[in-house]
């Protein structure tokens, strides 16, 4: 772990002013020099923060997990240990125990498994890969002022390609009551009723990978069981994950869940594509206890009119296994839309990771740049503050890229950092927006990092950096401990640059030991 003290010397931005709220009171800016955010072999933490390792790829999730043997992985290890990749889906708080110890239950998704980085020689082993992906449910407790994983925690479990899930909603009659496996879950969220939603991403590549090699994936009709939003009751270890088919079937990158003015559930969803669409599901009735909040409702797709979003309902009675994307063909296309977050004023923030393929004749008010991979962040404000409103007013709050070399890059006055490829969005203490970036392992002039942004007040849209992942790594979202004293984040797939391999990674962080591969690591940042 490295620390640095100043940032962006010589870079022409608006006059710098240190944000005066929450974490910025005790955290100094990170970087300096001619190439101030260049990737490092280790992670980098802002002065004023302590970084604690919580769990790494190969560490036990289940009490009976065997030791990590990266040179000869087995299915048993993969199914019981923390996965190769990682994104925080959310935290739920269990009832207070009599011993008074603070506890949390965290869900981390494992969307990907790169054969060249995981298996010696790069030869894929699909049966093991199917167990490495999915999700981990972790019990955390606070001991001596630090958060740790509880060995043998009551709620701890792994979700994999072999996990039995129920099917609910309109497609259940076509698919059946159950299906085996959760595939490629990405940026999840916690619901207002305290469950966790996991969006299945590009499941077709996983089904091809597993077909004929893993049990349950040989039938030609198996694909219909995947591509859904999965609802997980993380506090109930014997519950079955439920695939909510009323939310349509598509490859998703991220989602966010809130409540409409009439008390019904609203879920916003991004299509995982370079020119992806933005969807909204509105439940048919008030949420009640949440048990059926997502089993009936209306799907809509966003279009762009000027600088506004207008929602268009998709037809009722769609054959939901096949028709969601075809029915939404008129929807607006965003630059690799990914993470979503609902703000304190009920604005919906959307991270667009960037799309170098957008042509000059395809730009619009909410995708304002052609051929640019820097990405941007939008604020979408619903009419009357109702998440189910038919129209949202849009605003571009950040245009990514290095302002020293890209004149189109734009940041709020007082910014102390710049970024590329915003991917995850999470609201945290003092209603500040935490932005995680993901360049897919590419080596550029900046490492991927976790940033924090004010969305209101004097320092509106001012950006400060808190943490940098090692070279080849990315950031897997953020979550927050009680009272906002701890930020959890994930350094994803460190060392996985485009030409790296298991034998020759770009770094061996976090152990930095010969023969040990780099490991995705869940960390806690504390003051």
N, C-alpha and C positions, 0 to 999 in steps of 0.2 A: 504494500500500500504506500502510495506517495502522496505528499501534500504540496501545494504551491500557493502563492500568496497574492498575486495580482493578475490582471486579466487584460488581454487585448491591447497591449501597448502599441500605439501608433495606428490603430484601426479607426477609421472615420465613422463614428456613429454619433447620435445625439449626445449632448453633454451628459456625463455619467453622474448618477446620483444613487447612492446605496439605498435600496428599499428599506423602509423603516418598520416593517412588520414581521412578526413571527420569527421564522428561522433566520432571516437575513440580519436580525439583531445580533446573532452570535456566530454567523458563518461568513468567512471572508471569501472573496472571489478566488478562483482556482489558478488561473494560468497567466503566463506572460511569454514574451519572446517573439521572434519573427514568424514562427509557425505555432501560435499559442495553444492550439488544441490538438496537436499531432498525437496519433495513437502511441500508447506506451505498452511495455511488456506487462506491467502491473496495472491494477485499478488505481484511480486517483480520487482522493476525498478532500473536500473543502476543509480548510482550517476551521477549527471549532467543532468538528464532528468526529466521533469515534465510529469506526466500522467494525462490526462483529459478524463473523461467519455463522450462519444459522444451519444450513444444510447444503451439501454439494451432490452432484451426480455421483451415484453409487453409495451414498450414505443410506442407512436403513430408514424406511418409513414404517414397516411392520416389525413387530418385535422379533419375529423368527427369520428376519432377513439374513442371508449369509454374508460373509465378508466380500468386499468389492475386489474382483479379480479382472481388471480391464483387459488383460491379454487373452483371457479365455472366458468371456461372459457366457452365462447360461440363462435359460428362460426363467428359472427360479429366481436368480438374482434380479433380473430385469423387472419381474412382476412384483418385487417386494422392496425395491430400492427407489430412490429419487431418480427421475428421468434425466436424459441427456440434455434436453432443452427445457426452458421454463418461462412461464408468464404468470404473474399473480392474477388470479381471477377475483379474489376478494377475501375478506375476513368476516366471520360471524362470531359473536360473543356468546359462549355458553353461560348457563345460570351460575351465579356465584356459589362456589363451594364453601363448606363450613370452615375449611382451613384458611380462608381469606387470601389464598394465592391467586394472583391475576393470571387468567388463562384466555387464550384465543384459539380459534380453529380457522386455519388458513387453507384455501384451495389454490393450488398451483397447477396450471395446465402444462402439458408436454406436447407441443404441436408437431415437432419434427424429430427425425433421427437421420443424420447424415452418415451414410455407410462409410465414406472415405475418412471421417473423423472418429467413428465409433469402433470399427472393426479392423483389426490388423490386416494389412494387405488391401483394405478397401473393398473386399468381397462382401456383398450384402448377405445378411442372415435375417430374412423377413420374420421368422417366428420370434426371434429375440427382439427385433425392432418393434413389432406390434405390442410387446409388453413394455418397452421403454417409453412409448408414447402414451397419451391419455391424460391422466391427472393424478395428483397426490393430494390427499387430505391430511393435514398436519396438525397435531396438538402442540401448541406452544405454551410455555409458562414462564413467568418472570422470576428469576432467581438471582439474588444479589445485584439487582439493578440491570440484569441482562436477560434477554429473551433466549430460550433454548427449546429444542425439540424434545418433547416428552417421550421417553422410551416406552413403547407399548401403550401409547395414549388410547383412550377409549374410542375416540372418533377416527383414529388414524386408519387410512385405507388407500389402496391404489385402484384407480379406474383404468382399464386397459382395453385391448381389442377383444378380450374374453369376458368382459363384464356384462351381465344380463341387464337389459333396460326394458322398461315398459314403453308402449306406444300409446299415445292419447291423441284425441282430436280427430279431424275429418279423414286422415289417411289410415287410421287404425284398421278400418274394414278392409282396406286393400293390402296392407302389409301384414297384419296380424297383431296380436296382443303384446308381443315382445320381440326383441331383436338382441343379438349378441354384439356388444362392442360399442365403444365411443372412439371416433377417429378424428385426429387433427384438430382438437379444440384450441381456440385462440384466445382473444381478449374477452374475458367474461366479466360478469358484474354480480353484485348482490342485489336482490330484489327488496322492495319495501317490506315484504313479509318474511325476510331473513333466510331465503334460500339463495342458491348460487346458480346463475345461468352460464352455460358453456356453449359457445357457438362452434359447431363443427365446420371446418374449413374445406380445403380441397381434398375431399375424401376419395375422389376417383383414382388419384395416384396411389393412395394407400390400398384401395381395393385391388388394383392391378398388382401391386407389390405383394399382397398377401394371398392372392388367388392361387389355389393349388398348393400352397405352402403352409398356411395356418388353418387350423380347424375352423369350419364355419364360413369360409370365404370362397368356396368353389362354385356355388350355384350362380347361374347367370342373373338371377333376380336379386342377389344380395344387395346391390347398390341402392335399392329403394329404402333400405333401413338406415341410410346415412344421409347427411346433409341437413340435419335438423338442429334446432336449439334444444339443448339438454338441460333439464332442471334437476338440481341435486340438493337434497336436504343433508347438508354437511354435518349437522348435529345428531343425525340418526344413522349410525353406522350400518344398520340392517336394512335401510330403505333402498329401493331400487331407483337409479336415475331414470327420469321420465323424458322421452323425446316428445316435444310439444309440436305436433304437426300443423296446428292452426297458424303457426308463424311462417309457414312456407318452407320450401326446400331449395337451398342454394348454397354455394360456398361462401361462408361469412368470414370476415376478418374480426369484427368487434360488435359490441352491442352495449346499450345502456337502458336501464329500466326506471320508470317513474310512475306517477299517478296523475291521471287527468282530472280536470275540475269536477267531473261527475263521479269520481271515485273509482274508475276503472283503471286497469293496468295499461301502460303505454310502453312499448319496447321499440327502440330505434336500432337499426341494423345496417351494417355496411357490407356490400358485396366485395368479396376478395377478388379484385381484378384491377389491372392498370387503369382501365376506364370503368370503374365500378359505380354502382348505383346506391342510393340511400333509401331504405325502406322504413316504414313504421307500421307496427301492429297496435291496434286499440282493442282492448277486451270488450266483450259484449255486456258485461255487468260489473258492478262494484266488486272489489277484490275479496271482500269477506276475510276468510282466513288464508286466502291465497291458493287453496287446494285446486281450484278449477279456474283460476284467473286467466290462464293462457290457453284454455281449451276451445274457446269460441271467440270470434271477433272479426275485425276488418283489417285487411292488409292494404297499404297504400305505398305508392312510390313517389319520390320527390321529383318535381320539375323546377327549372329555373326561369323566372320571369323578371328581367332586370337584375336587381340585386336581392330578390326575394325567392324564397322556396314556397312552392304551391304543391299541396298534397293531392294526389289523384288516387281514389280508391280503385283497387283491382276488383274485377267482377266476382260476385258471390258464386259459390259452387264450383270453383276451379278444381280440376283434378290435381290436387296439391302435390302429388308425387312428381309430376313432370312440368307443370305449367307456370310456376311462379315467375321465372325469368322471362319466358316468352310473353306473358301477359303484361310484363313491365317494360317492354322494349322501348316505349316512348319516354322512359325515365331519364333524367339528366345524368351525365357521366362526369364523375369526379376523378381527380388525380390520385389513384390508388387510395381510396378512403379506407381508414383503419379504425383507430380508437375514437370512442365517444364518451362524453361526460356531461351530466346535467348539473348546471351551476346553481348557486343559491337563489338567483333570480329567475330560475327555470329556463334560462337560455341553454341551448344544446350546443356544445363545442365539438367540433369534428376535426380530426387530424387527417390531412391528406399527405401521403408520404412522398409524392412527387411522381411525375410522369414525363420522361424525356420524349415520349412518342406523341405528345399532344401537338397538333399542327397549328400554324398561325391562324387558320380559318376556324379553329375549334375553341378559341378562348372565349370566355364570358366573364361576367362580373365576379363570379365565385371561383373561377379557375382562370386567373388572369394572365398566366404566362405559358408560352409555347416552348417546348423543348427544354424544360427545366426540371432537374431532379432534386431541387432543394426542398420541395414540399411547402405546405402552408397550413395554417390553422384558421378555421372559420368559427364565428359565433352566430348561431341561428336563434333569433328571439321570437317566441310565439306571440301572436296577437292576444292581448289580454292575459298573458302569462299562462295560458292553458296549453299543455303539451299535446292536446288533441285538436288544436286550432287548425283551420285549413291553410293558413298562410304564416310563414315565419320571415322576418326581416333578416337578411344576411349581412355579415361584416367580415372582411378579411382582417384578422388581428395580428398576423405574422406571416411574412414571406421568407422562407428559409434560404440559406446560402451565406457565404462569406461576404460581408459588405465591403471588404477591401478589394474584392475582385469581381463581384456581381452587383452592378448598380441597381438591379431590381429587388435585391434583398431589402427587407424592411422589418424593423423592430421598434418596440416602444421606447420613448424617451427614458433614459436612465438605465438602459440595458447594459449588462456586464458580460454578456455571452452571445454567441450565435450558434446556430445548429443547422443540420441537414436531416431530412427524412423524419419528421415527427411521426410517431407511430402510436404510442399509448398516451391516454389522458386520464388523470384522476384528480378529483378535488380532495384537498386535505385541510390541515389546520388553517384557521383564519380565512377560510374560503378561498384559498389560493390554488391555482391550477398547476399540477405537476405533469411535465411533458417528458416522455421517454422516446429516444430516437432509435432507429433501426435501419442501417444501410445494408443489411444482408451479408455482413462480413466483409464488404468491400473496404479496401484501404484507401482513404482519401486524405484530405488536409485536416480532418477532424475525427476524433474518436466519437463513438456514440456515448450519450450521457443522459443523466436525469437532470432536468431543469425545473425551475419554479417561476411562476408568473403571477403577478397581481392582475386581477380582472376588473378592479374598481379602484377609485380613489386617485390620489395624486400620482402614484406610480403605476397607473393602468398600463398593462401589457409590458411592463419592464421585466426583463428576463435575466435570471441569475442561475449559474450552474452549481449543482451540489455534488455530482459524482460522475466519474468517467469509467466506462468499462474498458478492460484490456483490449489490445489489438485483436481484430477479428470478432469481437464480441458486440452485443447489443443490449438494450435495456428491456426487461420484461415487466413493465408497468410498475405501479407503486401502491402501497397500502399503509395504514397508519395505526399505531398502537394507541392505547387509552390516553386521553388528554393531549394527544399530538406530540408526545415526547420522543417517539421513535418513528422513523420512516423505514419501511421494508421495501426493498427492490431486488431485482434479479439481474446479475451479469450473465447474459445468455451466451452460450457457445463460444467462449473465449478461444482465441487461436484459430478460428475457422475462417481464415482468409481464403480467397478463391483457389490458390494453389497449394493449400495446406493439406495435411493428411494425418492419420493416426500416428504414423512414425515420425512425421516432420511437421508438427504444429507451429504456428507463429509465436506462441507462448505456451508455457506449461503451468500457467497460473491456475489455481491459487497455491498449489503445493510447491511449485517450481523445483520439483524433484526429477532427476533423470529417470526415464522410463514411465513416469506417470503422465497420463494425458491431461490436457486442460479440462476443467470441469465447470459446467454451469453451476452458479453459486447464488443462493438466496442470502442476502446480507441485511443487517439492520444498521441504520445510521442514527446515532444518538448523540445528544449534546452532553 
